[in-house]
C-alpha cells in the first residue's frame, strides 16, 4: 500500500570571514579589513512518497505460489498416505495369503501322508483279518481232524484194553458166565477163588506189561490233547481280542472334516473330507444338520484334554525341526487354536 511522508528540519551553518576594502581619506587611500561571522539558518522540507504497488503485487504473487505449493504438498502427502495404505494392505494380504497357503499346503501334505499311512494300515489290517480267518478255518479243520483221530485212538484203546482184560481173565469171565447156570451150592464152593488166583498167577506179568504200554500211549495222547487245547484256548483268546463281533447292532464313528472358507471375491466355499471307503455324503444336508444343531462349549477338563492331544500332534510334527519356517508355522497354529473357542456337536 503506497504512502507519503514529509520531514522538516532547520539547518544551521556557521560562517566567518574578513572583508577588505580601500578607504580614501584626505586623498589618501588605505586598506581596511573588517572581520565578520555568524550562523545562517535554512528550513529544509523533504517530502517522501513510497510506491508499494510492485511490492504488493510480488507479495500477492508469492502468496499465491505459497498456496499452490501448500496444496501440492498436501496433495502429495495425501497421495503418499493413500499409497502407503494400499501398499500396506497389499503386503498384509500377501502375508496372510502366503501364511494360509503355507498352512494349507502343510495340512494337504499331512492329509496325503496320513491318508497313505491309513490306506496302508487298512490294507495291512484287511490282510491280517483275512489271514486270521484262514488260520481260524485251518485250525478248526485241524482240531476236528485231531479230535476225530484221537477219539478213534481212545476208542481203539478202550476196545483193545477190554479185549485184553477179557483175554487175561477169561477163566473168571467164563466162570461168571457159567456160574449163573449153576445151582447155589456151586456158588458156595471154592472154584471162584481157585480160578481167579490161577488166572492172576498166569497173566500177572503180561497184564503189567500191557497196562504199562497202554498207560504210556494214553498219557502221550492226553499230553498232546492238553497241549492242543491250551494252544487253541490262547488262540481263541487272542482272536477274541482282535476280531470284532460281526453280529448285533453297534455305532461306528469315522473322522469327517468340514471346511468353510471364502476367497478374495467373498465367495463362500464348502468342502467335506472323509474316507474313500465311506459313502459320499450330501453336502447340503450335512450343512443343514450341523447348522441346526446345538454347539455347547465343553468344560475345562475336556478343553484341557483336547489341548494336550492337540499339542501332542503339533509337537510330533514340528518338535524335531528347528527350521524358522516350521517354528513360525507351529506358533501360528497354536495362536489360531488359542484365539478360537472350542464347541462340540
MARZAVO-195610 format. One record per residue (C-alpha): residue number from 1; residue in three letters; y negated, x negated, z negated; chain. Coordinates in steps of 0.05 Angstrom, whole numbers. Example, Ala and Ser with C-alpha at 12.3 -4.5 7.8 and 13.67 -1.06 7.14 Angstrom:
2
[r 1 ALA [90 -246 -156] A];
[r 2 SER [21 -273 -143] A];
END
This chain:
345
[r 1 UNK [0 0 0] A];
[r 2 UNK [-66 -32 22] A];
[r 3 UNK [-123 -42 -28] A];
[r 4 UNK [-193 -75 -33] A];
[r 5 UNK [-227 -112 -89] A];
[r 6 UNK [-296 -143 -100] A];
[r 7 UNK [-312 -205 -140] A];
[r 8 UNK [-384 -224 -160] A];
[r 9 UNK [-406 -288 -194] A];
[r 10 UNK [-473 -325 -206] A];
[r 11 UNK [-471 -397 -184] A];
[r 12 UNK [-520 -446 -216] A];
[r 13 UNK [-535 -512 -180] A];
[r 14 UNK [-574 -567 -214] A];
[r 15 UNK [-624 -604 -171] A];
[r 16 UNK [-673 -662 -184] A];
[r 17 UNK [-714 -710 -143] A];
[r 18 UNK [-781 -744 -132] A];
[r 19 UNK [-834 -722 -85] A];
[r 20 UNK [-881 -777 -57] A];
[r 21 UNK [-947 -762 -26] A];
[r 22 UNK [-1011 -801 -6] A];
[r 23 UNK [-1075 -781 -41] A];
[r 24 UNK [-1144 -804 -14] A];
[r 25 UNK [-1194 -812 -69] A];
[r 26 UNK [-1262 -842 -51] A];
[r 27 UNK [-1239 -865 13] A];
[r 28 UNK [-1180 -900 -18] A];
[r 29 UNK [-1111 -877 -6] A];
[r 30 UNK [-1056 -886 -55] A];
[r 31 UNK [-985 -862 -61] A];
[r 32 UNK [-967 -814 -117] A];
[r 33 UNK [-895 -798 -136] A];
[r 34 UNK [-882 -733 -173] A];
[r 35 UNK [-812 -721 -203] A];
[r 36 UNK [-781 -652 -203] A];
[r 37 UNK [-717 -620 -228] A];
[r 38 UNK [-687 -552 -244] A];
[r 39 UNK [-630 -502 -231] A];
[r 40 UNK [-621 -459 -170] A];
[r 41 UNK [-580 -395 -181] A];
[r 42 UNK [-548 -351 -130] A];
[r 43 UNK [-507 -288 -139] A];
[r 44 UNK [-444 -292 -94] A];
[r 45 UNK [-405 -229 -79] A];
[r 46 UNK [-336 -234 -47] A];
[r 47 UNK [-301 -171 -22] A];
[r 48 UNK [-225 -178 -11] A];
[r 49 UNK [-185 -127 29] A];
[r 50 UNK [-109 -134 24] A];
[r 51 UNK [-69 -101 80] A];
[r 52 UNK [4 -88 54] A];
[r 53 UNK [29 -46 112] A];
[r 54 UNK [71 -101 143] A];
[r 55 UNK [99 -118 75] A];
[r 56 UNK [114 -45 60] A];
[r 57 UNK [147 -39 128] A];
[r 58 UNK [190 -101 115] A];
[r 59 UNK [207 -75 44] A];
[r 60 UNK [228 -8 72] A];
[r 61 UNK [269 -42 126] A];
[r 62 UNK [301 -87 74] A];
[r 63 UNK [315 -26 31] A];
[r 64 UNK [349 9 89] A];
[r 65 UNK [390 -53 103] A];
[r 66 UNK [409 -58 29] A];
[r 67 UNK [430 15 30] A];
[r 68 UNK [471 4 93] A];
[r 69 UNK [503 -57 61] A];
[r 70 UNK [518 -18 -2] A];
[r 71 UNK [550 37 39] A];
[r 72 UNK [591 -14 77] A];
[r 73 UNK [613 -48 13] A];
[r 74 UNK [632 19 -18] A];
[r 75 UNK [670 40 45] A];
[r 76 UNK [704 -28 47] A];
[r 77 UNK [723 -23 -26] A];
[r 78 UNK [749 48 -16] A];
[r 79 UNK [789 26 45] A];
[r 80 UNK [816 -33 6] A];
[r 81 UNK [836 11 -53] A];
[r 82 UNK [870 60 -6] A];
[r 83 UNK [905 3 29] A];
[r 84 UNK [928 -27 -37] A];
[r 85 UNK [952 42 -60] A];
[r 86 UNK [990 53 5] A];
[r 87 UNK [1020 -17 4] A];
[r 88 UNK [1040 -10 -69] A];
[r 89 UNK [1073 56 -54] A];
[r 90 UNK [1109 25 5] A];
[r 91 UNK [1131 -34 -37] A];
[r 92 UNK [1154 12 -94] A];
[r 93 UNK [1190 58 -45] A];
[r 94 UNK [1223 -3 -13] A];
[r 95 UNK [1245 -29 -81] A];
[r 96 UNK [1271 39 -102] A];
[r 97 UNK [1308 49 -36] A];
[r 98 UNK [1335 -22 -40] A];
[r 99 UNK [1359 -11 -111] A];
[r 100 UNK [1393 55 -97] A];
[r 101 UNK [1421 27 -33] A];
[r 102 UNK [1449 -32 -72] A];
[r 103 UNK [1477 14 -126] A];
[r 104 UNK [1505 60 -72] A];
[r 105 UNK [1538 2 -36] A];
[r 106 UNK [1566 -25 -102] A];
[r 107 UNK [1593 44 -120] A];
[r 108 UNK [1621 52 -50] A];
[r 109 UNK [1656 -15 -54] A];
[r 110 UNK [1683 2 -123] A];
[r 111 UNK [1706 70 -97] A];
[r 112 UNK [1741 37 -38] A];
[r 113 UNK [1773 -15 -84] A];
[r 114 UNK [1794 37 -135] A];
[r 115 UNK [1819 82 -80] A];
[r 116 UNK [1862 27 -51] A];
[r 117 UNK [1888 10 -121] A];
[r 118 UNK [1902 83 -136] A];
[r 119 UNK [1937 93 -69] A];
[r 120 UNK [1979 31 -81] A];
[r 121 UNK [1995 54 -152] A];
[r 122 UNK [2013 124 -127] A];
[r 123 UNK [2059 94 -74] A];
[r 124 UNK [2090 49 -127] A];
[r 125 UNK [2099 109 -174] A];
[r 126 UNK [2129 150 -118] A];
[r 127 UNK [2176 93 -102] A];
[r 128 UNK [2195 86 -176] A];
[r 129 UNK [2205 161 -181] A];
[r 130 UNK [2250 160 -120] A];
[r 131 UNK [2289 101 -148] A];
[r 132 UNK [2294 136 -216] A];
[r 133 UNK [2322 199 -183] A];
[r 134 UNK [2370 157 -142] A];
[r 135 UNK [2390 119 -205] A];
[r 136 UNK [2400 184 -243] A];
[r 137 UNK [2444 213 -188] A];
[r 138 UNK [2484 148 -184] A];
[r 139 UNK [2491 145 -260] A];
[r 140 UNK [2514 218 -261] A];
[r 141 UNK [2566 202 -208] A];
[r 142 UNK [2588 140 -245] A];
[r 143 UNK [2590 178 -311] A];
[r 144 UNK [2632 234 -280] A];
[r 145 UNK [2678 184 -247] A];
[r 146 UNK [2686 142 -310] A];
[r 147 UNK [2695 205 -352] A];
[r 148 UNK [2749 232 -306] A];
[r 149 UNK [2782 164 -303] A];
[r 150 UNK [2783 153 -379] A];
[r 151 UNK [2802 225 -391] A];
[r 152 UNK [2862 213 -346] A];
[r 153 UNK [2876 148 -383] A];
[r 154 UNK [2874 182 -451] A];
[r 155 UNK [2917 239 -425] A];
[r 156 UNK [2967 189 -397] A];
[r 157 UNK [2966 151 -463] A];
[r 158 UNK [2978 215 -502] A];
[r 159 UNK [3036 233 -457] A];
[r 160 UNK [3064 163 -459] A];
[r 161 UNK [3059 160 -536] A];
[r 162 UNK [3091 228 -541] A];
[r 163 UNK [3148 207 -496] A];
[r 164 UNK [3158 142 -533] A];
[r 165 UNK [3157 176 -601] A];
[r 166 UNK [3209 224 -575] A];
[r 167 UNK [3250 167 -548] A];
[r 168 UNK [3244 126 -611] A];
[r 169 UNK [3260 183 -658] A];
[r 170 UNK [3307 221 -611] A];
[r 171 UNK [3361 228 -665] A];
[r 172 UNK [3312 261 -712] A];
[r 173 UNK [3287 309 -658] A];
[r 174 UNK [3359 323 -637] A];
[r 175 UNK [3377 336 -709] A];
[r 176 UNK [3317 381 -717] A];
[r 177 UNK [3338 419 -656] A];
[r 178 UNK [3410 427 -675] A];
[r 179 UNK [3395 439 -748] A];
[r 180 UNK [3364 506 -731] A];
[r 181 UNK [3431 528 -702] A];
[r 182 UNK [3470 507 -763] A];
[r 183 UNK [3480 544 -827] A];
[r 184 UNK [3442 529 -890] A];
[r 185 UNK [3496 485 -922] A];
[r 186 UNK [3485 436 -866] A];
[r 187 UNK [3411 433 -885] A];
[r 188 UNK [3432 412 -955] A];
[r 189 UNK [3474 353 -931] A];
[r 190 UNK [3452 280 -925] A];
[r 191 UNK [3454 280 -849] A];
[r 192 UNK [3378 285 -841] A];
[r 193 UNK [3365 225 -884] A];
[r 194 UNK [3420 185 -850] A];
[r 195 UNK [3395 200 -780] A];
[r 196 UNK [3322 185 -798] A];
[r 197 UNK [3338 119 -832] A];
[r 198 UNK [3384 99 -776] A];
[r 199 UNK [3332 113 -723] A];
[r 200 UNK [3278 78 -762] A];
[r 201 UNK [3320 16 -771] A];
[r 202 UNK [3339 13 -698] A];
[r 203 UNK [3269 24 -668] A];
[r 204 UNK [3221 -4 -721] A];
[r 205 UNK [3206 -68 -682] A];
[r 206 UNK [3199 -34 -615] A];
[r 207 UNK [3155 21 -645] A];
[r 208 UNK [3109 -30 -677] A];
[r 209 UNK [3101 -68 -611] A];
[r 210 UNK [3088 -5 -571] A];
[r 211 UNK [3040 21 -623] A];
[r 212 UNK [3001 -45 -623] A];
[r 213 UNK [2995 -44 -547] A];
[r 214 UNK [2974 29 -547] A];
[r 215 UNK [2923 16 -602] A];
[r 216 UNK [2894 -44 -565] A];
[r 217 UNK [2889 -4 -500] A];
[r 218 UNK [2858 55 -536] A];
[r 219 UNK [2809 10 -574] A];
[r 220 UNK [2786 -23 -509] A];
[r 221 UNK [2777 45 -476] A];
[r 222 UNK [2738 71 -537] A];
[r 223 UNK [2693 10 -537] A];
[r 224 UNK [2678 17 -463] A];
[r 225 UNK [2664 91 -471] A];
[r 226 UNK [2620 77 -531] A];
[r 227 UNK [2581 24 -492] A];
[r 228 UNK [2574 71 -433] A];
[r 229 UNK [2549 127 -478] A];
[r 230 UNK [2498 82 -512] A];
[r 231 UNK [2471 57 -445] A];
[r 232 UNK [2469 129 -420] A];
[r 233 UNK [2431 151 -482] A];
[r 234 UNK [2380 95 -475] A];
[r 235 UNK [2371 111 -401] A];
[r 236 UNK [2362 185 -416] A];
[r 237 UNK [2310 168 -469] A];
[r 238 UNK [2271 123 -420] A];
[r 239 UNK [2275 176 -365] A];
[r 240 UNK [2251 230 -413] A];
[r 241 UNK [2190 188 -429] A];
[r 242 UNK [2175 171 -356] A];
[r 243 UNK [2193 234 -317] A];
[r 244 UNK [2151 297 -327] A];
[r 245 UNK [2189 363 -332] A];
[r 246 UNK [2189 399 -266] A];
[r 247 UNK [2195 469 -296] A];
[r 248 UNK [2145 511 -333] A];
[r 249 UNK [2071 523 -325] A];
[r 250 UNK [2021 468 -340] A];
[r 251 UNK [1949 448 -325] A];
[r 252 UNK [1937 385 -285] A];
[r 253 UNK [1869 350 -285] A];
[r 254 UNK [1843 307 -228] A];
[r 255 UNK [1776 270 -224] A];
[r 256 UNK [1724 301 -177] A];
[r 257 UNK [1655 271 -164] A];
[r 258 UNK [1598 318 -143] A];
[r 259 UNK [1534 285 -119] A];
[r 260 UNK [1468 318 -101] A];
[r 261 UNK [1411 276 -73] A];
[r 262 UNK [1350 281 -28] A];
[r 263 UNK [1325 236 27] A];
[r 264 UNK [1254 216 48] A];
[r 265 UNK [1245 283 83] A];
[r 266 UNK [1262 321 18] A];
[r 267 UNK [1326 346 49] A];
[r 268 UNK [1380 361 -2] A];
[r 269 UNK [1449 331 9] A];
[r 270 UNK [1510 354 -30] A];
[r 271 UNK [1576 316 -29] A];
[r 272 UNK [1643 325 -63] A];
[r 273 UNK [1691 266 -71] A];
[r 274 UNK [1763 279 -91] A];
[r 275 UNK [1832 251 -78] A];
[r 276 UNK [1862 257 -10] A];
[r 277 UNK [1925 289 -37] A];
[r 278 UNK [1885 347 -67] A];
[r 279 UNK [1868 407 -23] A];
[r 280 UNK [1797 409 5] A];
[r 281 UNK [1750 449 -40] A];
[r 282 UNK [1699 500 -17] A];
[r 283 UNK [1632 464 -29] A];
[r 284 UNK [1590 528 -35] A];
[r 285 UNK [1640 560 -84] A];
[r 286 UNK [1644 496 -125] A];
[r 287 UNK [1567 490 -128] A];
[r 288 UNK [1560 564 -147] A];
[r 289 UNK [1613 556 -201] A];
[r 290 UNK [1583 494 -234] A];
[r 291 UNK [1513 524 -226] A];
[r 292 UNK [1530 588 -263] A];
[r 293 UNK [1570 552 -318] A];
[r 294 UNK [1541 532 -385] A];
[r 295 UNK [1529 458 -396] A];
[r 296 UNK [1524 446 -471] A];
[r 297 UNK [1507 379 -499] A];
[r 298 UNK [1564 343 -535] A];
[r 299 UNK [1560 320 -606] A];
[r 300 UNK [1542 249 -627] A];
[r 301 UNK [1614 228 -636] A];
[r 302 UNK [1632 249 -565] A];
[r 303 UNK [1570 215 -537] A];
[r 304 UNK [1588 152 -575] A];
[r 305 UNK [1658 152 -547] A];
[r 306 UNK [1631 163 -476] A];
[r 307 UNK [1582 107 -487] A];
[r 308 UNK [1638 59 -508] A];
[r 309 UNK [1680 78 -448] A];
[r 310 UNK [1620 71 -401] A];
[r 311 UNK [1601 3 -430] A];
[r 312 UNK [1673 -20 -424] A];
[r 313 UNK [1674 -1 -350] A];
[r 314 UNK [1607 -35 -336] A];
[r 315 UNK [1627 -98 -374] A];
[r 316 UNK [1694 -100 -338] A];
[r 317 UNK [1658 -104 -271] A];
[r 318 UNK [1597 -147 -289] A];
[r 319 UNK [1613 -187 -352] A];
[r 320 UNK [1646 -244 -315] A];
[r 321 UNK [1589 -251 -265] A];
[r 322 UNK [1525 -289 -282] A];
[r 323 UNK [1490 -276 -215] A];
[r 324 UNK [1419 -248 -223] A];
[r 325 UNK [1435 -192 -176] A];
[r 326 UNK [1496 -169 -217] A];
[r 327 UNK [1457 -175 -282] A];
[r 328 UNK [1400 -134 -253] A];
[r 329 UNK [1447 -80 -227] A];
[r 330 UNK [1482 -77 -295] A];
[r 331 UNK [1415 -69 -331] A];
[r 332 UNK [1393 -14 -283] A];
[r 333 UNK [1459 23 -292] A];
[r 334 UNK [1452 21 -368] A];
[r 335 UNK [1380 43 -361] A];
[r 336 UNK [1399 102 -318] A];
[r 337 UNK [1452 121 -369] A];
[r 338 UNK [1401 117 -426] A];
[r 339 UNK [1347 159 -393] A];
[r 340 UNK [1394 216 -375] A];
[r 341 UNK [1424 266 -424] A];
[r 342 UNK [1499 280 -421] A];
[r 343 UNK [1522 351 -411] A];
[r 344 UNK [1594 375 -409] A];
[r 345 UNK [1623 432 -368] A];
END
